[in-house]
Amino acid sequence: MIRGKPDEDDYWNSSKFKAFTFDDEDDDFTRLKESKRAVNSIRSLVEEEDEEDDVEKVSWSGEPVGSISWSVKETASSIRSTGEVRDQSFPKIHTAPSLPKNSSGYSLSSLFKGKAKTGSFQSFSESFGDPSIRNYAPELRKPKSEYKDYVSDWTPEETVKRMQQGKVYSLEKFRSLQDKLLLLDEAVNAHDGNIITAVLIYLKKSLSKEILFRELITRETALRHYIHYLKEIGEQKLLVELFKSLDRTEDMALMQYRDHLNIRDENRRRDFLKNCLSLPFAPDDATHVQDHYTLLERQIIIEANDKQVESSGQADIFKKYPRKASILNMPIITTLYYSCFYHYGESDGTYSSPANIRKTFRISDKQFLLTCLGARAKLKAWFDVDALFTTKNWLGYTKKRSPIGFHRIVDILQKNNAPVQVLQDYINLVEDAEQKISLAQKYKCHDVIINTYRDLKDRQQLIVYRGKVERGSPEYRKIEEILSNSQIRWKN
Amino acid sequence: MGDDVGTKVRKVCSARDLVHLNGLKRIFRIMESNMVGAGCCQLDSQHSIRTSGNNPREVNGWAGVLLCSTSGPMAHSVRGDAPELPDFSLLKRLARDQLIYLLEQLPGRKDLFIEADLMSPLDRIANVTTLKQHDVDKLYKVEYKPIVSTSDQLCFLIRPRIQTVKWICDVVNADKAFGRFRRYKIIFSPQKFYACGNLLEEQGIFGDVTTDEWSFYLLPLDDDIISLELPEFFRDNFLEGDQRWVRTAGSALHLLHSVYGPFSKVYGIGRCSKMAYESWREQVEEGEQRARQAEIGNVFLIDRDVDLVTPLCSQVVYEGLVDDIFRIKCGCVEFGPEVTSSEKSIKVMLNSQDKVFNEIRNEHFSQVFGFLSQKARNLQTAYDKRSGMDIKQMKTFVSEELKGLKQEHRLLSLHIGASESMMKKKTKQDFQELLKTEHSLLEGFEIRECISYIEEHINRQVSMLESMRLLCLLSLTENGLLPKDYRSLKAQFLQSYGADHLLTFSNLKQLGLLVEQQPGETLTVMESRVGKLVNDKTAGKLTDAFSSLAKKSNFRALSRRLNLVPKSDEEYDLRVPRDMAYIFSGAYIPLSCKLIEQVLERDGWTGLEEVTRMLNGHEFAVTAGSNGSDARVKTDSQRIILVMFLGGCTFSEISALRFLGREKGLKFIVVTTAITNSARLLESMLDNHA
C-alpha cells in the first residue's frame, strides 16, 4: 500500500474519487497520479489567493492560533519520545437510536478489511487552532469564476462536515423540501446538536411552519432540538402551535402555566392563573392548578386583611410576633402554618381559619396535625398542643391519641424548645420502653427514666442511673426512696 | 424500623465521635497556645495553602505530588507497581496560551466581561496579572444589566448561551442608540454555536462584533480529575434531548488523545457515549495521528443516565460529604466561620497537595476522626521535641521542621473544624435515620416504612431537595411508584413546597427520575418484558416506545445480577474496606463503578449481555486497528484508564475508582462534564423560577 504525504491524503479523502481504492488497476493509478500532480501544482497557485478570501468568507469559523499552537506543538513533541507509526484508527460504531444490539467486541481488522482510508494528516495542534485553511484545497481547484457554482455542489454530507469544521458553507442551495430534509437528516446523523439547530434555523426561515411541524413529527431528535431552541429564544407562541400540532396538549398547558412565574403583581398573577384553569392539563394537574389559583386568591384576601390589622395595632398576636414576610405565593402548608399561628380558633367560615384551609385543600389528618403542632408549639401554647391529641371516649374519659408516633411528637416539641415538663408528658406516651428511655435520656427527663426502670423492676439500671445524677438532688432522693422500697419485687 | 435482621449495623457517626472530636479540639487549643508561647519560633507567618492555579513552579512541581499521591491511607494492599499519572498541567498551559493569544487579537486596552461560571475555571489557569499584562483594564462579571464601562473596547468571555448573547446584543444596540462607538469581541468557550451567531445577525450586530472560540475544554482539578466544567450538559442532553455538547465531549476526548494517546481500547455504554465516541473518531480521522508512546491506554465512556441511583445517594466519604455540605466549586471550598472558628471565611483548595486532605478524602467519614486525632498526637510529639533542645538544635528545628509542622497544624485544624461542623449538621437532621431509609431503598427492604418516612419528610417541609431526592431514589429502585403512591406523594409535595413544582415533576418524569408504574405492571412482569420494544399505548411511534423503555431503571434486577448490595447479615468493617461498597457504608456498590470493574475484568461486555439489556444497550468495546497488537507489550499506559462521565460524576464515585485502582494496580483518570451530587443534579431539574 502506498502512503501519500499529508497533503496528498487530503486530496484523496475529500475529492469525488472517494470510492477509489489503491488496489485498482495500475493503468488508472498512473493516470490518477498524473492528474493529482497537476492538481497539486494548481493548488499552490490558488491557495495563497484564496486564503485571503477565506478570512472574509469564513465569518463564522475559528481563527488560526499561530504562535500558540506552534508552541504547543513544540511542547508536545519535546516531552515525548517518538515510537513507530501505527494505524491507530478506530472502527465506526452504529449510533442510531435503534434497539439494543449486541455490538461488543468489534475489532478494526474485521471491519475495515481492505478499506484503504487513511486519516488525513493534520497534527493535533493544527486541528486545535487552525481548522479552516489547509483542508479544502481540493475544492479550490476550479478557477475563481466558477467558485460559486462549485459551492452549490456540496452534498448534504459535505455541507454538514464543513459546518462542523467551521468552514465556508452555504445552505441556500437546499431549496426543495427533499433537499432540506436530507440536510436535516444528515445533521442528525452527525450527532452534533449545534449543526442540527443551525439547519433547523434555516428550515424555520425557509419553510412554512405547517410543513416544518409535519416533517418534525417523524424526526424525534430534530424535534427535541427545535423545541429546546424555541424555548431558549423565547418563541412561546410558536411553541404553543407546535405542541398543538403534535397533539402534546399537556406539555402545552404546562408551558403556558409556567408563564405565571414572570408575573410579579399578585392580582395579575391570580387572573392569569384563573385563565390557566381552562388549559388541557392532565386530570391530576388540573386539580393542582385549581388549588394554586384558589390559594393565591385567598392569600390576597388574607394578606390585605392582616396587613391592615397589623398596622392598626388591634391584635396582640401581630404586636407580639410581627410578620416577617407576606404570605403571598407561599405553599399551602406554609399558609396553613401561618393560619394556625395568627388565626387559630377562628370559625371555619373565614378564609383565614385553619379549618377552612384544611377543608378547601383536602389536607390529611397527619399533615394538619404536624403543621398545627409546629405552630402552636412555637407560640408555646401547650394547652392547644394538648388539645390536639386529646380525645374523649363515650364514657367521658380522655385519652391522648396521635396519627403519628409520639416519639416524633416529642422530637417536634423539643425542636420548639418545649420545657421538660411538657416533654415528659409526651415521652411517657411513647409505647416502646427502650425508645422511651433513650428519648428521656436525650432530653434529661429523670422522672420518666426512674419511673420506667421502676416499672420494669430493673434495680441494676436504677443503681447505675443513680450514679449519673447529682448527689442529693431530688432525682437522687427519688431513686434512693424507690430502692429502699421493700414492696417492689426486683427482677435483679 | 427497628434492628431487624435485614438492617445492618452501619454506623456513620455517633455521639462518642463527637466527644472524641471535642477532646481533639481541646488538645489543639493547648497546642496553639504553646506555639504562641514559643515566640522565637515564629519565623514564617506565611503558611497559607498554595493554590495550584497560578504558581509558576507548578509545572515542575507535579512530579513530587504524584509520588505521594500513590499511597493512600487505606492502601493496605497497595500494589507497588501502580503506574504514574500523566502530567495534566500541560492542559492548563495550553488553555492559558490560547486565551492570551485571543486577547491579543483585540489590541489595546479593553474591559473584560466574564460569565459568572467561567470565573472559577479561569482562576485556575490564569490570574489577574496575566490578564492585565495583556491590556485588560477592568474586569466585570456578566450580570445581565446595563454596563457602566467607559472603555472603547469590550471583550466578552462567555459560554455559548442564548441568554448571554441576547444581553450583549442589548449592550451593543444601546451603545448604537447612544451614538457611542466601541469595538466588541465575544470569546465563546469552549466553542460557539450557530444559534448564537444567528442571534447576532437577527439583532443587527453581526459584523459589529467579532467572535472567537477559546477551546478551553478541559480543566484539571487534580492529579486524576479533569472537568469540562459544563454542568448544563446533564440537563441539555438528558432532559432536553439537545446534543449540542456531544461534539464538545468528542473534542475534549480528541485533545486528550492527541496529547496523551494514542488510546488502544475504548469501552462505553450509553447513547451519548456512543455519539461522543463517533464524534471523537471522526475528528481523529480528520487529523493526523502522531506516533509516540501512549500515556493513557484505555478509555471508558459512560452516560450519567446509565446510573442515576448513585449520584442520588447521600455521600459519606469525606470529600463527597464536604461537597454535599459545603459545595466544592472548581476544586475549592469556602469554609465559613463555623468551621474556621473565627469571624471570616476561608477559601481552601482541596486537592492532593493538601497532605492532610489527601489522606482523608477517600475515607469513610467514621474513620476520619481516628485519623485526625492520630495526626494531632503526632504533631504534638513533633512540637514537644523542642523541650530540652539547646540553641543550636532549636535553630535547626525552626529552620527545617517548624514551617512544615505549622502548615500541617493549620490544615489539621481546618479539617477538624470541617468535620465538627458536618457532624453537627448531620446529627441535627437525623442523618442516621435518613441513611437507614436510603439503605432500605437500595436493598428493597421495608418499602412501606420508607414511603411513610418520605411522606413525613415532605409533611414537615424539611429540605425540598432532600424530599425530592428520596422520592427519586424510591422511583428508581422500585421501577416507578404505584399510581396511588405517586398521586398522593406528588399532591403532598406540591402542598408543602409550592404548586410551581408541577413543572419539576414533569421534568423528572420526562427524564425517568420519578415515574408512575404502568398500571398492572408488576416488577416481575416488567423484567420479563425488558427487551421487547412495544410496551406502551403509544406503540405506533417508535421513538416514543424507545424513550419510554429508556425510563425503566431495572435497578432491583441489576443489583441482584451484579451483587451491588452486599449480604446484609455480615458486618462491614469500614476500617478495612473489602470492596467499593465502603463508600456507602458497605450498603451499596455504585453501579457505574461496578460496570467499569466488570468490563475491565472481562475486557469487554461478554457475559454481561443481560446487564446491558437491562441498561437499554448502547454498549461498545472497540480496539484500535493495529498491525500486530497482540505482539505489543503491556506497557504502563495499559494500566491507566481514562473514565469519562457524560453528565457528571460524584466524588464518591471517584473515591470508589481510586479504591478499585489500588486493588487492581490500575490508575483511573476521571474526566467529567462536571462534578455533580444529588443537589446539583436535582437543581438542574427545577423549573420553578422565572
Interface residues (C-beta under 8 A of the other chain):
Chain A: P6 S59 W60 G62 E63 V65 G66 S67 I68 S71 V72 T75 A76 S77 I79 R80 S81 T82 G83 E84 V85 R86 D87 Q88 S89 F90 P91 K92 I93 H94 T95 P97 L99 P100 K101 N102 S103 S104 G105 Y106 S107 L108 S109 F112 K117 G119 S120 F121 Q122 S123 F124 E126 S127 F128 G129 N135 M163 Q164 Q165 H191 D192 G193 N194 I195 I196 T197 A198 I201 E220 T221 R224 H225 I227 H228 Y229 K231 E232 I233 D251 L254 Y257 R258 L261 N262 D284 D285 H288 V289 D291 H292 L295 N329 M330 P331 I332 I333 T334 F361 I363 S364 K366 Q367 L370 T371 G374 I404 R408 I412
Chain B: L90 R93 L94 D97 Q98 I100 Y101 Q105 I162 Q163 Q191 K192 F193 Y194 A195 G197 N198 L199 F206 T211 D212 E213 S215 D236 E240 G241 D242 Q243 R244 W245 V246 R247 H254 L255 S258 V259 G261 P262 V266 R271 K274 M275 Y277 E278 S279 R281 Q283 V284 E285 E286 G287 E288 Q289 R290 A291 R292 Q293 E295 E455 E456 N459 R460 Q461 R487 K490 A491 Q492 L494 Q495 S496 Y497 G498 A499 D500 L502 L503 S506 G531 L533 T543 D544 F546 S547 G604 W605 T606 E609 T612 R613 N616 G617 H618 E619 F620 A621 V622 T623 A624 G625 S626 N627 D687 N688 H689 A690
